[in-house]
Amino acid sequence: MVIPSYWSGEKKGDVIYDHPTPLDSEGTLLRAIESIDVLSDKDFKLVILAVADAAAIEQQVENKVASIIESASAEVLLFGPSKLKQIHELLISTGKKAYTDLLKLSGYSNVRNMCIFIPHILGSEVAVLIDDDEVFEDPEYMHKAKEFIGKNIAGHEVNAVAGYYLQPDGDYHVKKTVRPWMRYWDQYDRMNEAFDKLIGSDPRLKETPFVFGGNMVIHRDLFTVVPFDPEVTRGEDIDFLINAKMFGFHFFLDNQLSIKHLPPSKAYPIWTQLREDIHRFIYERAKIEHQKAIVGMTRVYPEDFDPYPGCFLKPDLETKIEDSSKLLSDEYLAQDDKRGSEEALNNIIIAKTEAVPKYDLFQRLCELQKRWHELMRFTSQEEIRSQMRDIVLV
């Protein structure tokens, strides 16, 4: 089980995370660790990743997370920038410096890749990815997490299992105040439609178009072959699901695998969050559009991901962006927020310019996958893995 913990300093960070914990507060990490007490099955290693939103505060973040772990009752391994540096030095000393760019603690996708690389180094068959703003309430969570993974269900290998979030009130629906601009950017409505279809109905296990990054179970057969895409700055979980499907893997949702999600409020304005979503959906749509017929790969279509995120991967995406951004701009103007209004309109321009990929994303994905697979094979050699395991376990 790997839990990344994101932290920020007083100055603006190098990387945008939804709600990094300020260094001068305690945050939610200890709460998440202590909630493990409720689990009936504790037969797993727990690793906490110390993630700073700026290089300048990496050591402070590592120290802070170390102090929190020391006060926890559970046995916990800490992996932070100092251990990553040792991993990099080992790769460089073996003539594999080219692989160091695949292993970073900066950006959601890179962090998720560390969430699967460390279980690989520890020889784990399964990686369970959790976030630090969650708590376990179901004593049988780990039993359920391991129940289907790696098995053959109805002729398909279960390579990954998505759980889901329970909101603070215990319901799985996303509850957001409906604003006029959401009439066109109907993200939450489509998410809830998908949740009802997958979470709120039988059978218990079914192939899924979405996944939650903080409640994800991935088998070794998948995580040693397909990585998270570092170019994706937001929504890396669903992007990973798309990548996995392209490489012929099967992702299922288990409608009994829940975890309570108790996130703090997001620190960034709505136009920023919308901009991040615009980037991710344009990127993912282009990746799907750029697909080529390759032996052993599976062609996927936007409709495969309906109702969510499929509704944002179709030709009408630009219309959604334009209509919703104009309405959001009007809302900001009504609040006398000129900058917010301008930035909302800038989203329309960005969607047509900088958000449009300048290269073949499918080819880039295939190249990334090849390098990741090579890295995993190289670090499977017992001598290399043993040295890396010693770094992780110290």
VOGU-3710 file (C-alpha; in Angstrom, 3 decimals, decimal comma):
1> mvipsywsge> 0,000/0,000/0,000  1,428/3,347/-1,061  0,138/6,717/0,129  1,577/9,904/-1,399  1,457/12,967/0,853  1,642/16,394/-0,834  3,060/19,452/0,963  3,559/23,137/0,241  5,627/25,999/1,655  4,902/29,707/1,992
11> kkgdviydhp> 5,819/30,527/-1,615  3,999/29,410/-4,748  5,031/25,878/-5,701  6,659/24,599/-8,879  3,806/22,142/-9,382  0,033/22,525/-8,924  -1,618/19,998/-6,597  -5,276/20,219/-5,616  -4,761/20,728/-1,896  -1,181/20,283/-0,668
21> tpldsegtll> -0,794/20,482/3,112  1,002/23,637/4,346  4,236/22,779/6,148  3,106/24,709/9,214  0,099/22,404/9,743  -0,311/18,706/10,547  -2,606/17,826/7,658  -4,471/14,557/7,204  -1,666/12,004/6,879  -1,643/10,752/10,477
31> raiesidvls> -5,426/10,346/10,380  -5,116/8,168/7,270  -2,360/6,023/8,789  -4,180/5,546/12,085  -7,368/4,489/10,273  -5,496/1,360/9,139  -6,162/0,021/12,658  -9,691/-0,833/11,547  -8,472/-3,296/8,896  -8,756/-6,990/9,736
41> dkdfklvila> -6,021/-7,847/7,191  -2,793/-5,978/7,832  -0,568/-8,306/5,811  1,001/-5,618/3,643  3,813/-3,093/3,657  2,794/0,552/4,009  4,900/3,157/2,198  4,407/6,923/2,506  5,757/9,158/-0,271  6,896/12,614/0,872
51> vadaaaieqq> 6,037/14,964/-2,009  6,965/18,671/-2,042  5,351/21,145/-4,431  8,728/22,910/-4,795  12,312/21,659/-4,906  13,379/24,258/-2,333  11,347/22,630/0,471  12,014/18,952/-0,270  14,152/18,364/2,819  11,673/20,158/5,072
61> venkvasiie> 8,848/18,048/3,681  10,798/14,845/4,181  11,546/15,830/7,782  7,923/16,778/8,409  6,549/13,497/7,068  9,197/11,569/9,027  8,053/13,235/12,254  4,413/12,322/11,538  5,320/8,722/10,780  7,295/8,456/14,023
71> sasaevllfg> 4,162/9,260/15,999  2,072/6,648/14,157  1,304/3,313/15,775  1,571/1,388/12,475  4,843/0,230/10,921  5,533/2,621/8,052  8,243/3,065/5,418  9,083/6,600/4,257  10,206/7,295/0,714  11,237/10,848/-0,070
81> psklkqihel> 13,612/12,851/-2,271  16,729/11,603/-0,451  15,957/7,963/-1,241  14,987/8,853/-4,799  18,404/10,472/-5,189  20,024/7,178/-4,119  17,907/5,270/-6,657  19,029/7,706/-9,362  22,690/7,340/-8,321  22,390/3,565/-8,547
91> listgkkayt> 20,910/3,780/-12,054  23,660/6,182/-13,134  26,379/3,915/-11,706  25,015/0,996/-13,766  24,978/3,012/-16,999  21,214/3,581/-16,951  21,049/7,343/-16,426  18,492/7,582/-19,254  15,901/5,932/-17,000  16,169/8,478/-14,183
101> dllklsgysn> 13,634/10,775/-15,861  10,995/8,040/-15,399  11,373/8,184/-11,625  10,418/11,530/-10,090  8,476/12,876/-7,120  7,028/15,859/-8,957  3,627/15,921/-10,654  0,690/13,581/-10,134  1,652/11,068/-12,829  5,286/10,851/-11,751
111> vrnmcifiph> 4,190/10,352/-8,147  1,792/7,581/-9,207  4,634/5,927/-11,091  6,614/5,895/-7,856  3,522/4,334/-6,233  3,942/1,339/-8,553  7,735/1,340/-8,862  8,284/0,874/-5,128  5,978/-2,195/-4,884  7,888/-3,568/-7,888
121> ilgsevavli> 11,208/-3,121/-6,062  9,732/-4,752/-2,939  8,651/-7,766/-5,019  4,928/-7,181/-4,498  2,330/-8,859/-6,684  -0,184/-6,090/-6,036  0,010/-2,322/-5,438  -2,796/-0,612/-3,522  -2,876/3,152/-4,119  -4,486/5,323/-1,436
131> dddevfedpe> -4,419/9,087/-0,750  -3,698/10,786/2,559  -7,057/12,605/2,724  -8,960/9,337/3,129  -9,800/7,023/6,016  -10,588/3,325/6,123  -13,956/2,416/7,617  -14,484/-1,089/6,202  -12,557/-3,746/8,198  -12,664/-6,010/5,135
141> ymhkakefig> -11,157/-3,452/2,754  -7,893/-5,339/2,146  -9,672/-8,678/1,815  -11,872/-7,139/-0,895  -8,902/-5,408/-2,546  -7,133/-8,750/-2,979  -10,230/-10,859/-3,685  -10,325/-10,572/-7,490  -7,019/-9,040/-8,513  -4,955/-11,298/-10,785
151> kniaghevna> -7,807/-13,762/-11,267  -9,748/-14,678/-14,392  -13,346/-13,454/-14,296  -15,680/-14,298/-17,191  -12,732/-14,889/-19,501  -10,867/-11,684/-18,599  -7,811/-11,266/-16,419  -8,508/-8,789/-13,621  -5,399/-6,634/-14,036  -6,683/-3,706/-11,991
161> vagyylqpdg> -9,575/-2,960/-9,659  -11,052/0,474/-9,028  -12,708/1,164/-5,725  -14,684/4,324/-5,089  -15,006/7,221/-2,672  -17,640/7,740/-0,038  -18,262/11,434/0,577  -18,307/12,810/4,158  -22,045/12,029/4,362  -21,440/8,390/3,389
171> dyhvkktvrp> -22,883/8,689/-0,127  -20,902/8,011/-3,303  -22,423/10,832/-5,379  -20,463/14,019/-6,038  -22,362/16,891/-4,462  -21,513/20,306/-5,851  -23,514/23,504/-5,922  -24,955/23,753/-9,427  -23,767/26,919/-11,151  -25,003/28,253/-14,516
181> wmrywdqydr> -21,689/27,562/-16,289  -22,010/23,868/-15,391  -24,957/23,593/-17,771  -22,376/23,078/-20,518  -19,526/21,675/-18,422  -21,701/18,877/-17,045  -18,835/17,020/-15,427  -20,502/16,276/-12,090  -23,798/15,179/-13,652  -21,993/12,767/-15,951
191> mneafdklig> -19,802/11,522/-13,115  -22,861/10,765/-10,989  -24,514/9,064/-13,954  -21,444/6,856/-14,306  -21,343/6,205/-10,554  -24,969/5,061/-10,517  -24,305/2,783/-13,461  -21,148/1,220/-12,034  -21,346/1,611/-8,249  -25,096/1,596/-7,749
201> sdprlketpf> -25,939/-1,538/-9,706  -25,061/-5,227/-9,957  -22,948/-7,172/-10,640  -20,353/-6,378/-8,014  -17,465/-6,454/-10,538  -17,756/-4,817/-13,948  -15,423/-3,184/-16,466  -15,191/0,532/-15,761  -14,642/3,730/-17,797  -13,343/5,642/-14,750
211> vfggnmvihr> -11,084/5,074/-11,767  -10,207/6,956/-8,583  -6,471/7,474/-8,100  -6,828/7,228/-4,330  -8,559/3,842/-4,378  -6,880/1,710/-6,986  -5,540/-1,861/-6,934  -3,049/-2,757/-9,682  -1,543/-6,159/-10,434  2,144/-6,616/-11,218
221> dlftvvpfdp> 1,278/-7,874/-14,721  -0,004/-4,367/-15,481  2,214/-2,042/-13,457  5,435/-3,546/-14,827  4,215/-2,955/-18,393  2,187/0,298/-18,480  3,124/3,532/-16,649  1,198/6,661/-15,822  1,837/9,341/-18,460  4,037/12,123/-16,983
231> evtrgedidf> 2,673/14,630/-19,528  -0,734/14,452/-17,809  -0,843/16,963/-14,956  -4,382/16,194/-13,784  -6,689/13,194/-14,129  -3,730/10,834/-14,300  -5,872/8,011/-12,926  -8,369/7,917/-15,815  -5,555/8,525/-18,302  -3,801/5,449/-16,897
241> linakmfgfh> -6,991/3,450/-17,387  -7,116/4,580/-21,043  -3,464/3,597/-21,513  -4,045/0,218/-19,873  -6,990/-0,538/-22,155  -4,927/0,389/-25,217  -2,321/-2,187/-24,181  -4,996/-4,859/-23,752  -5,431/-4,814/-19,970  -8,769/-4,957/-18,170
251> ffldnqlsik> -9,853/-2,514/-15,456  -12,805/-3,458/-13,250  -14,779/-1,551/-10,633  -15,722/-3,336/-7,405  -18,886/-1,748/-6,011  -18,047/-2,981/-2,508  -14,516/-1,510/-2,366  -15,077/1,889/-0,754  -13,017/4,338/1,250  -14,129/7,545/2,994
261> hlppskaypi> -12,828/10,672/1,209  -12,376/13,725/3,454  -10,477/16,279/1,348  -9,711/19,810/2,466  -10,961/22,601/0,223  -9,045/23,239/-2,986  -6,728/26,209/-2,936  -7,136/27,270/-6,556  -9,907/29,248/-8,300  -12,509/27,606/-10,541
271> wtqlredihr> -10,968/28,924/-13,764  -7,665/27,225/-12,867  -9,349/23,901/-12,164  -11,331/24,176/-15,409  -8,119/24,939/-17,302  -6,453/21,831/-15,911  -9,443/19,750/-17,039  -9,375/21,351/-20,493  -5,722/20,360/-20,867  -6,338/16,764/-19,785
281> fiyerakieh> -9,408/16,127/-21,934  -7,876/17,643/-25,081  -4,760/15,577/-24,436  -6,631/12,319/-23,877  -8,896/12,865/-26,864  -5,846/13,462/-29,090  -4,225/10,286/-27,773  -7,333/8,323/-28,768  -7,509/10,042/-32,170  -3,833/9,340/-32,914
291> qkaivgmtrv> -4,161/5,570/-32,446  -2,714/3,303/-35,112  -3,247/-0,392/-35,707  -0,477/-2,218/-33,822  -0,388/-5,955/-33,190  -1,161/-6,705/-29,557  -2,793/-3,346/-28,892  -6,502/-2,598/-28,564  -8,130/0,353/-30,306  -10,323/2,327/-27,923
301> ypedfdpypg> -13,035/4,868/-28,692  -14,575/7,772/-26,723  -17,797/5,771/-26,422  -15,891/3,087/-24,478  -15,656/5,615/-21,654  -19,273/6,772/-21,575  -20,891/8,346/-19,713  -17,762/9,707/-18,027  -15,156/10,690/-19,154  -16,396/9,743/-22,636
311> cflkpdletk> -18,607/12,824/-22,873  -15,455/15,005/-22,770  -13,525/13,014/-25,387  -15,772/13,710/-28,385  -15,822/16,303/-31,204  -18,075/18,704/-29,260  -15,431/19,305/-26,570  -14,492/22,739/-27,959  -18,158/23,797/-27,896  -18,413/22,703/-24,253
321> iedsskllsd> -15,280/24,678/-23,423  -16,443/27,839/-25,191  -19,992/27,874/-23,833  -19,017/27,070/-20,246  -16,065/29,507/-20,202  -18,263/32,370/-21,394  -20,824/31,681/-18,681  -18,098/31,356/-16,056  -16,664/34,684/-17,227  -20,079/36,282/-16,791
331> eylaqddkrg> -20,283/34,904/-13,241  -16,923/36,441/-12,379  -18,019/39,782/-13,826  -21,182/39,687/-11,712  -18,894/39,257/-8,692  -16,746/42,196/-9,895  -13,803/39,819/-10,405  -12,244/41,161/-13,584  -9,229/38,889/-13,515  -11,356/35,780/-13,028
341> seealnniii> -13,531/36,860/-15,951  -10,505/37,357/-18,224  -8,908/34,057/-17,217  -12,162/32,187/-17,869  -12,227/33,613/-21,409  -8,527/32,794/-21,809  -9,488/29,151/-21,396  -11,192/29,334/-24,817  -7,977/30,570/-26,438  -5,802/28,075/-24,554
351> akteavpkyd> -8,028/25,216/-25,722  -7,209/26,171/-29,325  -3,518/26,887/-28,824  -1,238/25,681/-26,053  -3,523/22,824/-24,937  -3,371/21,265/-28,416  -0,529/18,697/-28,471  2,244/19,443/-30,960  3,233/15,804/-31,445  1,729/12,355/-31,968
361> lfqrlcelqk> 0,546/11,368/-28,487  -0,045/7,739/-29,367  3,491/7,351/-30,661  4,785/9,137/-27,545  2,773/6,739/-25,354  4,219/3,711/-27,161  7,749/5,061/-26,687  7,080/5,783/-22,989  5,625/2,306/-22,462  8,647/0,672/-24,103
371> rwhelmrfts> 11,083/2,569/-21,869  9,036/1,851/-18,728  8,916/-1,861/-19,537  12,687/-1,846/-20,104  13,224/-0,104/-16,738  11,040/-2,666/-14,968  12,882/-5,566/-16,603  16,270/-4,058/-15,732  15,292/-3,481/-12,104  13,918/-7,033/-11,911
381> qeeirsqmrd> 17,499/-8,345/-11,949  18,080/-9,627/-8,443  21,340/-7,755/-7,844  19,821/-4,397/-8,880  16,530/-5,002/-7,124  18,296/-6,089/-3,938  20,266/-2,834/-3,794  17,169/-0,767/-4,474  15,153/-2,750/-1,935  17,789/-1,915/0,700
391> ivlv> 17,362/1,795/-0,115  13,576/1,581/0,238  13,602/-0,476/3,433  16,107/1,623/5,396
//
